Amino acid sequence: MRPAELPQESPPASPSHAVRQFARLALPYWNSRRRWRIGGMTLLFLLLTIAQVALVMWTSYWNRAFFDALEARSLDVLLHQILTFALILALTMAVTAWHMHVKRWLQLDWRRWLTANLVDQWMTRSHHYRLQFIKGEHDNPDQRIAEDIRIATEAAISLVHSLTYSLLVGWGFIAILAEVSGSAPIPGSELKVPGYMVILAFAYAGGGAAIGYRLGRPLVRATNRLQSLEANLRFSLARARENAEAIALTHGERMERRSAVQLFGDVAHGWNRQTLAYLGIVSFSTAYGNLMPIFPILVAAPQFIAGVLTLGGLMQSAQAFERLASALSWPIDKLGEIAMWRTSAGRVVNLHEDMLRLDVIDGASETARVRIGHSTRPELQLRGLTLVTPGGEPLLRKLDLRVRRGERILIVGDAHVTLALFKAVAGLWPWGHGEICLPDGQEMAFLPQRPFLPTDALRAVLCYPHPPEHYATTELHRALECAGIDWLAPRLDETDDWNHVLPLRAQQRLSTARLFLQRPAWVFLEDTTDAFDPAGEAHIMEMMHHEMPDMSLLSVMRHNGLEHFFHRRIELHRGGSADGTADGTEEASPAAHSAELGR
């Protein structure tokens, strides 16, 4: 596919779009393989929420009876109410503890399911690598998977619980407040307003919601911006940790400090913008919250003074008003949490959608991209292979190449072209057109210049990407010996950060040791031995020829003097085709071909 024809970056998603897409991505959790257990826990979660509401309503009636007992100065009734309160308290503690356990189980289990799905998608068809070549909102995918999924799942369940709780409480306390407060006369007339405190509660909460929403709108944008800036800072620091040796060798600490200070300055600026956004909403929320317990008492006080309400009725109406207004104020009270959830959910959705765009690219017209196929014949074929950069600049034009089983090819020339060819055969470079036909059923190994060495036991690092139990310890020792690093054999069961404790030469030797252990049929080397001295490179090539005589090898090398280990030499030029014996059908011996290369 020509880069100009790649799906373009989509415009920023609207909040409603992000919510719909997150629901489409995350809600199948409730219909997953474990849906019966998940459904049972969700039902239990709802029942416990209803129990919480029932206890709150019971407390309201107890509150009325308690203050009536105080007003009547009845000791017997007061003692009875104290025992009732002890029962309510014990049940509330039990229900709250059980509810918290179920809530946290659902939060963790949903997060585990969604994380597994996103990681699986991220690690499928090299999406984790290819994302960097397309535009979109997918920066710091590791943070989106580790942090934003956590926030999105935890906040979603918390918000659903609080909304359900508020709806049930609101519904229950409307009836209580209408019953207790009764009707109030309209001044200057004989008309009475039934349930007037219910109307006042709606007006109080509605006015607060409208003002709070307007004051809180800047908070959504500020929170989104701050989360992105925080992620950039974390990524920069992690990158510095991963490249500590290179930074130390080049004395780049000053630039790294400068970069960190600049990034933290951006964070500070985003923090200050969020602080300004918080000022209005916090000031209003403080006034709104402090007035809420007093306002209903002031409104109902005339009825109490007139003897229409008892002390218990006054306190119950005040509590019911506060509960109802709080339930109606849910959108404002949860504005910050909603903003954080929407931001994190949007970041997860953007990552998911950009990976789907990669699938669209993979499913595009066969003539619009490099096609990877398989053949039952024991050979590698490149047919009319043309490679371009992601920006559309030509790299290689119409390369036809056939490599038989056991053949060894040396590839030299322009570094950008050889690297693109290496990645294209590995399926990581779709830009261009033509076909790469791989031998079916034969294991292939690609060794990059800088090997990946996971932080694990050296035994597992050597066997990667296969489990260590697949190989005997004697096989591991032999592989290390062939690679010239048998001095690492006593450390097979040690766990360390091998990318940092081993020099690059030892890392590359460890990478080649994997070849001697796993013995793939086809090997592709991308300057895998460039840190070796000439004698070390020659030794490795001799060991490969001796230990794996039937191995097919395509090697990109910068050093001279190793041509005699290869059957053919291909030179690649930027924007052109290949020079050399790329299309030859005669298999020459290394010595004979060395003479030909020397002409």
C-alpha positions as CSV (number, residue, x, y, z in Angstrom):
1,M,0.0,0.0,0.0
2,R,1.3,3.4,-0.8
3,P,1.7,5.5,2.3
4,A,-0.6,8.2,0.9
5,E,-3.3,5.5,0.7
6,L,-3.0,4.4,4.3
7,P,-6.1,5.2,6.5
8,Q,-5.7,8.7,7.7
9,E,-5.7,9.7,11.3
10,S,-9.2,10.0,12.5
11,P,-10.4,13.3,14.1
12,P,-10.5,13.4,17.9
13,A,-13.4,11.3,19.2
14,S,-16.3,13.0,20.8
15,P,-17.1,12.1,24.4
16,S,-20.2,10.2,23.3
17,H,-18.2,8.3,20.7
18,A,-15.6,7.3,23.3
19,V,-18.3,6.1,25.7
20,R,-20.0,4.0,23.0
21,Q,-16.7,2.5,21.8
22,F,-15.6,1.7,25.3
23,A,-18.9,0.0,25.9
24,R,-18.5,-2.0,22.7
25,L,-14.9,-3.0,23.8
26,A,-15.4,-3.7,27.5
27,L,-19.0,-4.8,28.0
28,P,-18.5,-8.3,26.3
29,Y,-16.8,-9.2,29.6
30,W,-20.3,-10.0,31.0
31,N,-20.8,-12.4,28.1
32,S,-17.4,-14.0,28.3
33,R,-16.5,-17.6,29.1
34,R,-17.0,-17.1,32.8
35,R,-20.3,-15.2,32.4
36,W,-22.2,-17.2,35.0
37,R,-19.8,-16.4,37.8
38,I,-19.5,-12.8,36.7
39,G,-23.3,-12.5,36.4
40,G,-23.7,-14.0,39.9
41,M,-21.2,-11.6,41.4
42,T,-22.9,-8.7,39.6
43,L,-26.3,-9.7,41.0
44,L,-24.8,-10.0,44.4
45,F,-23.3,-6.5,44.0
46,L,-26.7,-5.1,43.1
47,L,-28.5,-6.9,46.0
48,L,-25.9,-5.5,48.5
49,T,-26.4,-2.0,47.0
50,I,-30.1,-2.4,47.6
51,A,-29.4,-3.6,51.2
52,Q,-27.3,-0.4,51.7
53,V,-30.2,1.7,50.6
54,A,-32.6,-0.2,52.8
55,L,-30.4,0.4,55.9
56,V,-30.1,4.1,55.1
57,M,-33.9,4.3,55.0
58,W,-34.2,2.3,58.2
59,T,-31.8,4.8,59.8
60,S,-34.0,7.7,58.6
61,Y,-37.0,6.2,60.4
62,W,-34.9,5.4,63.4
63,N,-33.7,9.0,63.5
64,R,-37.3,10.2,63.7
65,A,-38.2,7.8,66.5
66,F,-35.0,8.7,68.4
67,F,-35.6,12.5,68.4
68,D,-39.3,11.9,69.3
69,A,-38.1,9.9,72.3
70,L,-35.9,12.7,73.3
71,E,-38.7,15.2,72.9
72,A,-41.0,12.9,75.0
73,R,-38.3,12.3,77.6
74,S,-39.1,8.6,77.5
75,L,-36.2,6.6,78.8
76,D,-37.7,3.2,77.9
77,V,-38.2,4.2,74.3
78,L,-34.7,5.8,74.2
79,L,-33.1,2.5,75.3
80,H,-35.1,0.6,72.8
81,Q,-33.9,3.0,70.0
82,I,-30.3,2.6,71.2
83,L,-30.5,-1.2,70.8
84,T,-32.1,-0.8,67.4
85,F,-29.3,1.5,66.3
86,A,-26.7,-1.1,67.5
87,L,-28.5,-3.7,65.2
88,I,-28.5,-1.2,62.3
89,L,-24.8,-0.4,62.9
90,A,-23.8,-4.1,62.9
91,L,-25.8,-4.8,59.7
92,T,-24.3,-1.7,58.0
93,M,-20.8,-2.8,58.8
94,A,-21.4,-6.3,57.5
95,V,-23.1,-5.2,54.3
96,T,-20.5,-2.5,53.6
97,A,-17.6,-5.0,54.1
98,W,-19.2,-7.6,51.9
99,H,-20.1,-5.0,49.3
100,M,-16.5,-3.7,49.2
101,H,-15.2,-7.2,48.6
102,V,-17.6,-7.9,45.7
103,K,-16.9,-4.5,44.2
104,R,-13.2,-4.9,44.3
105,W,-13.5,-8.5,42.9
106,L,-15.4,-7.1,39.9
107,Q,-13.0,-4.3,39.4
108,L,-10.0,-6.5,39.3
109,D,-11.6,-9.3,37.3
110,W,-12.9,-6.8,34.6
111,R,-9.5,-5.2,34.5
112,R,-7.8,-8.6,34.1
113,W,-10.1,-9.5,31.2
114,L,-9.7,-6.2,29.4
115,T,-6.0,-6.1,29.9
116,A,-5.6,-9.6,28.5
117,N,-7.6,-8.7,25.4
118,L,-5.7,-5.4,24.8
119,V,-2.3,-7.1,25.3
120,D,-3.3,-9.9,23.0
121,Q,-4.3,-7.4,20.4
122,W,-1.1,-5.3,21.0
123,M,1.1,-8.3,20.6
124,T,-0.7,-9.7,17.5
125,R,0.8,-9.2,14.0
126,S,3.5,-6.9,15.5
127,H,1.0,-4.2,16.3
128,H,3.3,-3.1,19.2
129,Y,6.0,-2.3,16.6
130,R,4.0,-1.0,13.7
131,L,1.9,1.5,15.7
132,Q,4.9,3.9,15.7
133,F,4.5,4.2,11.9
134,I,0.9,5.4,11.8
135,K,-0.6,8.6,13.0
136,G,-3.1,8.6,15.8
137,E,-3.7,8.9,19.5
138,H,-1.8,5.9,20.7
139,D,1.3,7.4,22.5
140,N,2.6,5.4,25.5
141,P,0.5,2.2,24.8
142,D,2.1,0.6,27.9
143,Q,0.6,3.3,30.1
144,R,-2.7,3.0,28.5
145,I,-2.8,-0.7,29.1
146,A,-1.4,-0.6,32.6
147,E,-2.9,2.6,34.0
148,D,-5.8,3.8,31.9
149,I,-7.5,0.4,31.9
150,R,-7.2,0.3,35.7
151,I,-8.8,3.8,36.0
152,A,-11.5,3.0,33.4
153,T,-12.6,-0.3,34.9
154,E,-12.3,0.8,38.6
155,A,-14.0,4.2,38.0
156,A,-16.8,2.6,35.8
157,I,-17.9,0.2,38.5
158,S,-17.6,2.8,41.2
159,L,-19.7,5.3,39.2
160,V,-22.3,2.6,38.3
161,H,-22.6,1.7,42.0
162,S,-22.9,5.3,43.1
163,L,-25.4,6.1,40.4
164,T,-27.5,3.1,41.3
165,Y,-27.3,3.9,44.9
166,S,-28.3,7.5,44.3
167,L,-31.3,6.5,42.1
168,L,-32.6,4.1,44.8
169,V,-32.0,6.6,47.6
170,G,-33.7,9.3,45.6
171,W,-36.7,7.2,44.9
172,G,-37.0,6.1,48.5
173,F,-36.5,9.5,50.1
174,I,-39.0,11.3,47.8
175,A,-41.7,9.2,49.4
176,I,-40.3,9.8,52.9
177,L,-39.9,13.6,52.4
178,A,-43.3,14.0,50.9
179,E,-44.9,12.1,53.8
180,V,-43.0,13.9,56.6
181,S,-43.1,17.5,55.2
182,G,-46.7,17.4,54.2
183,S,-48.1,20.5,52.5
184,A,-47.2,24.2,52.9
185,P,-49.6,27.1,52.3
186,I,-48.8,29.7,49.6
187,P,-48.5,33.1,51.3
188,G,-51.5,35.3,50.6
189,S,-53.8,32.4,49.5
190,E,-55.5,29.3,50.8
191,L,-53.7,27.1,48.4
192,K,-51.3,24.5,49.7
193,V,-48.3,22.9,47.9
194,P,-48.2,19.1,48.6
195,G,-44.7,17.7,49.1
196,Y,-43.2,21.2,48.9
197,M,-39.8,20.0,50.3
198,V,-39.5,17.5,47.5
199,I,-39.9,20.4,45.0
200,L,-37.4,22.4,46.9
201,A,-34.9,19.5,46.9
202,F,-35.2,19.2,43.1
203,A,-34.8,22.9,42.7
204,Y,-31.8,23.0,45.1
205,A,-30.1,20.1,43.3
206,G,-31.0,21.2,39.8
207,G,-29.7,24.7,40.4
208,G,-26.5,23.3,41.9
209,A,-26.1,20.8,39.0
210,A,-26.4,23.6,36.4
211,I,-23.9,25.9,38.1
212,G,-21.6,23.0,38.9
213,Y,-21.6,21.7,35.3
214,R,-20.8,25.0,33.9
215,L,-18.0,25.5,36.4
216,G,-16.7,22.0,35.9
217,R,-16.4,21.9,32.1
218,P,-12.9,23.2,32.1
219,L,-11.9,20.5,34.5
220,V,-12.6,17.8,31.9
221,R,-10.2,19.4,29.4
222,A,-7.5,20.1,32.0
223,T,-7.6,16.5,33.4
224,N,-7.3,15.0,29.9
225,R,-4.3,17.3,29.2
226,L,-2.6,16.5,32.5
227,Q,-2.9,12.8,32.1
228,S,-1.2,12.9,28.8
229,L,1.6,15.1,30.1
230,E,2.1,12.8,33.1
231,A,2.4,9.8,30.7
232,N,5.0,11.7,28.7
233,L,7.1,12.3,31.8
234,R,6.9,8.6,32.9
235,F,7.8,7.4,29.4
236,S,10.9,9.8,29.2
237,L,12.1,8.6,32.6
238,A,11.6,5.0,31.7
239,R,13.5,5.5,28.4
240,A,16.4,7.1,30.3
241,R,16.5,4.1,32.6
242,E,16.5,1.6,29.7
243,N,19.3,3.5,28.0
244,A,21.4,4.3,31.1
245,E,24.6,2.9,29.7
246,A,24.4,4.8,26.4
247,I,23.6,8.0,28.2
248,A,26.5,7.5,30.6
249,L,29.0,6.8,27.8
250,T,28.0,9.8,25.8
251,H,27.7,12.0,29.0
252,G,24.2,12.9,28.1
253,E,23.0,13.4,31.6
254,R,22.8,17.1,31.2
255,M,20.4,16.8,28.2
256,E,18.4,14.2,30.0
257,R,18.0,16.4,33.1
258,R,17.0,19.3,30.8
259,S,14.5,17.1,29.1
260,A,13.1,15.9,32.4
261,V,12.8,19.5,33.7
262,Q,11.0,20.6,30.5
263,L,8.6,17.7,30.7
264,F,8.0,18.3,34.4
265,G,7.4,22.0,33.5
266,D,4.7,20.9,31.1
267,V,3.2,18.8,33.9
268,A,3.4,21.7,36.3
269,H,1.6,23.9,33.7
270,G,-1.0,21.3,33.2
271,W,-1.3,20.9,37.0
272,N,-1.8,24.6,37.4
273,R,-4.5,24.6,34.7
274,Q,-6.3,21.8,36.5
275,T,-5.9,23.7,39.8
276,L,-7.6,26.8,38.2
277,A,-10.3,24.5,36.9
278,Y,-10.8,23.0,40.4
279,L,-11.0,26.4,42.1
280,G,-14.5,27.3,40.8
281,I,-16.0,23.9,41.3
282,V,-14.5,23.3,44.7
283,S,-15.5,26.8,46.0
284,F,-19.1,26.2,44.8
285,S,-19.2,22.6,46.1
286,T,-18.0,23.8,49.6
287,A,-20.8,26.4,49.8
288,Y,-23.3,23.9,48.3
289,G,-22.4,21.2,50.8
290,N,-22.3,23.4,53.9
291,L,-25.6,24.9,53.1
292,M,-27.3,21.5,52.5
293,P,-27.8,20.4,56.2
294,I,-29.0,23.9,57.3
295,F,-31.3,24.8,54.4
296,P,-34.1,22.1,55.0
297,I,-34.2,22.9,58.8
298,L,-34.7,26.6,58.0
299,V,-37.4,25.7,55.5
300,A,-39.2,23.3,57.9
301,A,-38.7,25.4,61.0
302,P,-42.0,27.3,60.7
303,Q,-44.0,24.1,60.7
304,F,-42.1,22.8,63.8
305,I,-42.7,26.1,65.6
306,A,-46.4,25.9,64.6
307,G,-46.5,22.4,66.1
308,V,-47.3,20.7,62.8
309,L,-43.9,18.8,63.0
310,T,-42.5,17.0,65.9
311,L,-38.7,17.2,66.6
312,G,-38.3,13.8,65.1
313,G,-40.3,14.8,62.1
314,L,-38.2,17.9,61.7
315,M,-34.9,16.0,61.9
316,Q,-36.2,13.2,59.6
317,S,-37.4,15.8,57.0
318,A,-34.0,17.5,57.1
319,Q,-32.2,14.2,56.7
320,A,-34.5,13.1,53.9
321,F,-34.0,16.5,52.1
322,E,-30.2,16.1,52.4
323,R,-30.3,12.5,51.2
324,L,-32.5,13.4,48.2
325,A,-30.5,16.5,47.3
326,S,-27.3,14.5,47.5
327,A,-28.7,11.8,45.2
328,L,-29.9,14.4,42.7
329,S,-26.4,16.0,42.9
330,W,-24.7,12.9,41.7
331,P,-23.6,14.4,38.4
332,I,-21.8,17.3,40.1
333,D,-20.4,15.3,43.0
334,K,-18.9,12.8,40.5
335,L,-17.8,15.3,37.9
336,G,-14.1,14.9,38.6
337,E,-14.3,11.1,38.6
338,I,-16.4,11.2,35.4
339,A,-13.8,13.4,33.8
340,M,-11.0,11.0,34.8
341,W,-12.9,8.0,33.6
342,R,-13.9,9.5,30.3
343,T,-10.2,10.5,29.7
344,S,-8.9,7.1,30.5
345,A,-11.6,5.3,28.6
346,G,-10.9,7.5,25.6
347,R,-7.2,6.7,25.7
348,V,-8.0,3.0,25.8
349,V,-10.4,3.3,22.9
350,N,-8.0,5.3,20.8
351,L,-5.3,2.6,21.2
352,H,-7.8,-0.1,20.3
353,E,-9.1,1.8,17.3
354,D,-5.6,2.5,16.0
355,M,-4.8,-1.2,16.2
356,L,-8.0,-1.9,14.3
357,R,-6.7,0.5,11.6
358,L,-3.6,-1.7,11.3
359,D,-5.9,-4.6,10.6
360,V,-7.6,-2.6,7.9
361,I,-4.2,-2.0,6.4
362,D,-3.5,-5.7,6.5
363,G,-6.8,-6.4,4.8
364,A,-6.3,-3.9,2.0
365,S,-5.9,-4.8,-1.7
366,E,-3.2,-7.3,-2.3
367,T,-1.5,-5.1,-4.8
368,A,-1.2,-2.2,-2.4
369,R,1.2,-3.7,0.1
370,V,3.9,-6.3,0.6
371,R,2.3,-9.7,0.7
372,I,3.5,-12.5,2.9
373,G,2.7,-16.0,1.6
374,H,3.9,-19.6,2.3
375,S,5.0,-22.4,0.1
376,T,5.5,-26.1,0.6
377,R,8.8,-25.8,-1.3
378,P,11.9,-25.6,0.9
379,E,13.0,-22.2,-0.3
380,L,12.5,-18.5,0.2
381,Q,11.2,-16.5,-2.8
382,L,11.0,-12.7,-3.3
383,R,8.9,-11.8,-6.4
384,G,8.9,-8.3,-7.7
385,L,9.6,-6.9,-4.2
386,T,9.5,-3.1,-4.1
387,L,10.0,-1.4,-0.8
388,V,9.3,2.3,0.1
389,T,9.6,4.3,3.3
390,P,6.5,5.0,5.4
391,G,6.6,8.5,3.7
392,G,6.6,7.0,0.2
393,E,10.3,7.4,-0.7
394,P,11.6,4.5,-2.8
395,L,14.1,2.1,-1.2
396,L,14.2,-1.0,-3.3
397,R,12.8,-1.7,-6.7
398,K,11.5,-5.1,-8.1
399,L,13.8,-7.5,-6.4
400,D,13.5,-11.1,-7.5
401,L,15.4,-13.6,-5.3
402,R,15.3,-17.3,-4.6
403,V,17.1,-18.8,-1.7
404,R,17.3,-22.6,-1.5
405,R,17.4,-24.6,1.7
406,G,20.9,-24.6,3.1
407,E,22.1,-21.7,1.1
408,R,24.0,-18.8,2.7
409,I,23.6,-15.3,1.4
410,L,25.6,-12.2,2.3
411,I,23.6,-8.9,1.9
412,V,25.5,-5.7,1.7
413,G,24.8,-2.1,0.6
414,D,22.7,0.8,1.8
415,A,21.9,0.3,5.5
416,H,18.3,1.6,5.1
417,V,17.6,-0.8,2.3
418,T,19.1,-3.8,3.9
419,L,17.2,-3.1,7.2
420,A,13.9,-2.6,5.3
421,L,14.4,-6.0,3.6
422,F,15.2,-7.7,6.9
423,K,12.0,-6.3,8.4
424,A,9.9,-7.0,5.3
425,V,10.8,-10.8,5.4
426,A,10.0,-10.7,9.1
427,G,6.6,-9.2,8.3
428,L,7.3,-5.9,9.9
429,W,7.6,-3.7,6.8
430,P,4.3,-3.6,4.7
431,W,5.2,-0.4,2.8
432,G,5.6,-1.3,-0.9
433,H,4.4,-4.1,-3.0
434,G,5.4,-7.5,-4.3
435,E,5.4,-10.9,-2.6
436,I,7.5,-12.7,-0.1
437,C,7.0,-16.5,-0.1
438,L,8.3,-18.3,3.0
439,P,8.9,-22.0,3.4
440,D,6.0,-23.5,5.2
441,G,6.6,-25.6,8.4
442,Q,10.2,-24.5,8.9
443,E,11.3,-22.5,11.9
444,M,12.7,-19.1,11.2
445,A,14.8,-16.9,13.5
446,F,15.4,-13.2,13.1
447,L,18.3,-11.7,15.1
448,P,18.4,-7.9,15.3
449,Q,21.4,-5.9,16.0
450,R,20.4,-5.2,19.5
451,P,18.9,-8.4,21.0
452,F,16.0,-8.4,23.4
453,L,17.1,-10.0,26.7
454,P,14.2,-10.1,29.2
455,T,14.8,-9.6,32.9
456,D,14.6,-13.2,33.9
457,A,16.7,-16.2,34.8
458,L,19.6,-16.5,32.3
459,R,18.2,-20.0,31.5
460,A,14.9,-18.4,30.4
461,V,16.7,-15.7,28.5
462,L,18.8,-18.2,26.5
463,C,15.7,-20.3,25.6
464,Y,13.5,-17.2,24.7
465,P,11.0,-17.3,23.1
466,H,10.5,-20.9,24.1
467,P,9.9,-22.1,27.7
468,P,13.2,-23.2,29.5
469,E,11.8,-26.6,30.2
470,H,12.1,-27.5,26.5
471,Y,15.9,-27.8,26.8
472,A,18.2,-29.8,29.0
473,T,21.0,-28.1,31.0
474,T,23.6,-29.9,28.9
475,E,22.2,-28.3,25.8
476,L,22.3,-24.9,27.3
477,H,26.0,-25.4,28.3
478,R,26.8,-26.5,24.7
479,A,25.1,-23.5,23.2
480,L,27.0,-21.1,25.5
481,E,30.2,-22.8,24.6
482,C,29.6,-22.6,20.8
483,A,28.9,-18.9,21.2
484,G,32.1,-18.3,23.2
485,I,30.4,-17.3,26.5
486,D,30.6,-20.5,28.5
487,W,31.8,-18.3,31.4
488,L,28.1,-17.5,31.8
489,A,27.1,-21.2,32.5
490,P,27.4,-20.9,36.3
491,R,24.8,-18.1,36.2
492,L,22.1,-20.0,34.4
493,D,19.7,-19.7,37.4
494,E,20.5,-16.1,38.2
495,T,18.0,-13.4,37.5
496,D,19.3,-10.0,36.4
497,D,18.8,-7.1,34.0
498,W,21.0,-8.7,31.3
499,N,20.6,-5.7,28.9
500,H,22.5,-3.6,31.4
501,V,24.9,-6.0,33.2
502,L,26.3,-7.5,30.0
503,P,28.2,-5.5,27.4
504,L,26.9,-5.4,23.9
505,R,29.4,-8.0,22.6
506,A,28.2,-10.4,25.3
507,Q,24.6,-9.6,24.5
508,Q,25.1,-10.5,20.9
509,R,26.9,-13.7,21.7
510,L,24.0,-14.6,24.0
511,S,21.7,-13.9,21.1
512,T,23.7,-16.2,18.8
513,A,23.8,-18.9,21.5
514,R,20.0,-19.1,21.0
515,L,20.7,-20.3,17.5
516,F,23.0,-23.1,18.6
517,L,20.4,-24.1,21.2
518,Q,17.2,-23.8,19.1
519,R,18.7,-24.7,15.7
520,P,16.2,-23.1,13.4
521,A,16.1,-24.0,9.7
522,W,16.3,-20.4,8.5
523,V,18.3,-17.6,10.1
524,F,18.3,-13.9,9.3
525,L,21.0,-11.8,10.9
526,E,20.9,-8.0,11.0
527,D,24.4,-6.9,11.9
528,T,24.1,-9.3,14.8
529,T,27.9,-9.5,15.3
530,D,28.9,-5.9,14.6
531,A,30.3,-5.5,18.1
532,F,32.7,-8.5,17.6
533,D,36.3,-8.2,16.5
534,P,37.1,-9.9,13.1
535,A,38.4,-13.0,14.8
536,G,35.2,-13.3,16.9
537,E,33.0,-12.9,13.9
538,A,35.0,-15.5,12.0
539,H,34.7,-17.9,14.9
540,I,31.0,-17.5,15.1
541,M,30.6,-18.1,11.4
542,E,32.8,-21.2,11.6
543,M,30.8,-22.6,14.5
544,M,27.5,-22.0,12.6
545,H,28.9,-23.8,9.6
546,H,30.1,-26.7,11.8
547,E,27.1,-27.0,14.1
548,M,24.3,-26.3,11.6
549,P,25.6,-27.2,8.2
550,D,22.0,-27.4,6.7
551,M,21.0,-24.0,8.1
552,S,19.8,-21.4,5.5
553,L,21.4,-18.0,6.3
554,L,20.8,-14.5,5.1
555,S,23.1,-12.1,6.8
556,V,23.4,-8.3,6.7
557,M,27.0,-7.4,7.5
558,R,29.1,-4.3,7.4
559,H,32.5,-5.9,8.0
560,N,34.6,-7.3,5.2
561,G,36.6,-10.5,5.1
562,L,33.8,-13.0,5.8
563,E,32.6,-13.5,2.2
564,H,34.1,-17.0,2.0
565,F,31.5,-18.2,4.5
566,F,28.7,-17.5,2.0
567,H,27.5,-18.9,-1.3
568,R,26.4,-15.6,-2.7
569,R,26.7,-11.9,-2.2
570,I,23.9,-9.4,-2.9
571,E,24.5,-5.7,-2.9
572,L,21.4,-3.5,-2.5
573,H,21.2,0.2,-3.6
574,R,18.7,2.8,-2.5
575,G,16.0,3.3,-5.1
576,G,17.4,0.6,-7.3
577,S,17.5,-3.2,-7.7
578,A,20.1,-5.7,-6.5
579,D,23.6,-6.3,-7.8
580,G,25.2,-9.7,-7.5
581,T,24.1,-13.3,-8.1
582,A,20.6,-12.8,-6.7
583,D,18.9,-14.8,-9.4
584,G,21.5,-17.5,-9.9
585,T,20.3,-21.1,-9.9
586,E,23.7,-22.8,-9.4
587,E,24.7,-23.4,-5.9
588,A,28.4,-22.6,-5.5
589,S,30.6,-23.8,-2.7
590,P,31.8,-21.2,-0.2
591,A,35.4,-21.4,-1.6
592,A,34.4,-21.2,-5.2
593,H,32.1,-18.2,-4.6
594,S,34.8,-16.5,-2.6
595,A,37.0,-16.6,-5.6
596,E,34.2,-15.2,-7.7
597,L,33.7,-12.3,-5.2
598,G,37.3,-11.6,-5.3
599,R,37.4,-10.9,-9.0
